[in-house]
Amino acid sequence: MSRLSYHPKAFLTLKRNVPRGLANRTKVIMALEKKPSNAKEISEKTGMSYASVLHHLRLLENEHIVARKGGRPYIWELTGAGQQSLMEVWLHPANIL
């Protein structure tokens, strides 16, 4: 996976961004973009281990990129915070002439 194929929200400010972590966070974020889910569902969708999914969800939660809601099993969802893709910025109504 090249640098350009990582999701912009996968880059963390409080941790070192290594390629494997970026790739795994990209998978988690892309799964959550489709539908808010619990860690088990994300694990099944991405093919990652449950422990790895939970680890990356907690890293993303610390950076306010995802949030959990409800009781156990928590449903995780994107918060809207974090870096935006250039396409999101470009297509924003304020940027259209």
C-alpha positions as CSV (number, residue, x, y, z in Angstrom):
1,M,0.0,0.0,0.0
2,S,1.6,3.3,-1.0
3,R,1.4,6.5,0.9
4,L,-1.3,7.8,-1.4
5,S,-3.6,4.9,-0.7
6,Y,-3.9,5.6,3.0
7,H,-7.0,7.3,4.3
8,P,-6.2,10.9,5.3
9,K,-7.8,10.2,8.7
10,A,-5.5,7.3,9.4
11,F,-2.6,9.6,10.1
12,L,-2.2,10.2,13.8
13,T,-0.6,13.2,15.5
14,L,0.2,11.6,18.9
15,K,1.8,8.4,17.5
16,R,4.4,7.5,14.9
17,N,2.7,6.5,11.7
18,V,4.2,3.3,10.4
19,P,3.0,1.7,7.1
20,R,1.3,-1.3,8.8
21,G,-0.6,0.8,11.3
22,L,-1.7,3.3,8.6
23,A,-2.9,0.4,6.4
24,N,-4.9,-1.2,9.3
25,R,-6.4,2.2,10.4
26,T,-7.4,2.8,6.8
27,K,-9.3,-0.5,6.7
28,V,-11.0,0.3,10.0
29,I,-12.0,3.8,8.8
30,M,-13.2,2.6,5.5
31,A,-15.4,0.0,7.3
32,L,-16.8,2.8,9.5
33,E,-17.5,5.0,6.5
34,K,-19.9,2.4,5.2
35,K,-21.7,1.8,8.5
36,P,-21.1,2.4,12.2
37,S,-20.2,-1.0,13.7
38,N,-18.9,-2.8,16.7
39,A,-15.3,-4.1,16.9
40,K,-16.4,-7.7,16.0
41,E,-18.2,-6.6,12.9
42,I,-15.2,-4.4,11.8
43,S,-12.9,-7.4,12.5
44,E,-15.0,-9.6,10.2
45,K,-15.3,-7.0,7.5
46,T,-11.6,-6.2,7.4
47,G,-10.0,-9.6,8.1
48,M,-8.1,-8.1,11.0
49,S,-8.0,-9.7,14.5
50,Y,-10.4,-8.4,17.1
51,A,-7.5,-7.2,19.3
52,S,-5.9,-5.3,16.4
53,V,-9.2,-3.6,15.5
54,L,-9.7,-2.6,19.1
55,H,-6.2,-1.3,19.4
56,H,-6.6,1.0,16.3
57,L,-10.1,2.1,17.4
58,R,-8.6,3.2,20.7
59,L,-5.8,5.1,18.9
60,L,-8.4,6.8,16.7
61,E,-10.6,7.6,19.7
62,N,-7.7,9.3,21.5
63,E,-7.4,11.6,18.4
64,H,-11.2,12.2,18.3
65,I,-11.5,10.6,14.9
66,V,-13.9,7.9,16.1
67,A,-16.3,7.7,19.1
68,R,-18.1,4.9,20.7
69,K,-21.7,5.1,21.7
70,G,-24.1,3.0,23.7
71,G,-23.2,0.1,26.0
72,R,-21.3,-3.0,25.3
73,P,-20.8,-4.0,22.6
74,Y,-19.9,-0.4,21.7
75,I,-20.9,0.9,18.3
76,W,-18.0,2.9,16.8
77,E,-18.6,5.7,14.4
78,L,-16.6,8.4,12.7
79,T,-16.8,11.8,14.4
80,G,-16.1,14.0,11.4
81,A,-12.8,15.2,13.0
82,G,-9.4,14.4,11.6
83,Q,-7.9,15.2,8.3
84,Q,-10.2,15.5,5.3
85,S,-9.4,14.1,1.9
86,L,-8.7,16.7,-0.8
87,M,-11.9,15.5,-2.6
88,E,-14.0,16.3,0.5
89,V,-12.4,19.8,0.7
90,W,-12.8,20.4,-3.0
91,L,-16.4,19.4,-3.2
92,H,-17.4,21.4,-0.1
93,P,-20.2,23.9,-1.2
94,A,-18.1,26.8,0.0
95,N,-15.4,25.9,-2.5
96,I,-17.7,25.7,-5.5
97,L,-17.9,28.9,-7.6
